[in-house]
Amino acid sequence: MDDIALARALHVLGIVIWIGGVAMATTVAIPAVRRGELGADRLRAFEAFEHRFVWQARAAVILVGLTGFYMIAKLDLWDRFHGLAFWWMHAMVCLWLIFAFILFIGEPFILHRRFSGWAAKSPDAAFAWLRRAHIVLLVLSLVTIFGAVAGSHGWSIF
């Protein structure tokens, strides 16, 4: 297996773990926590999921970033960032930056402290916000994946 094939395979594997986890959290875990199906202490139930998945998500985001950058550099794909025809390349980088910020800066240093206090005072509002934020991130992720797969196989909207 050549290095690009290995990088691409690892890249896709990382995306499946990362975005698959976002989909699971958005469509299964958060709704169950909001409805109290996992116990009365919704914050504790959510944190049980979040603490188990956050390190997997962080590792996957690192893997995706490293392999993505490697493929761009190795294949000299920098010119794809000069126009809208490869909008999905921009989308992949932007989505990666959003999640890297959330997972490595926003969640541990800002969101975790604020959300815990907010969830204790107003759990319905806090979990509604959490659900909406995850839905937005999941939709952005799915649009990006669709565009990247379609675009890398020759489909273009521009």
Salt bridges, closest charged atoms under 4 A:
ASP3 OD2 - LYS74 NZ 3.17
GLU37 OE2 - ARG35 NE 2.65
GLU50 OE1 - HIS51 ND1 3.65
GLU107 OE1 - ARG58 NH2 3.10
GLU107 OE2 - HIS112 ND1 3.79
ASP124 OD1 - ARG42 NH2 3.01
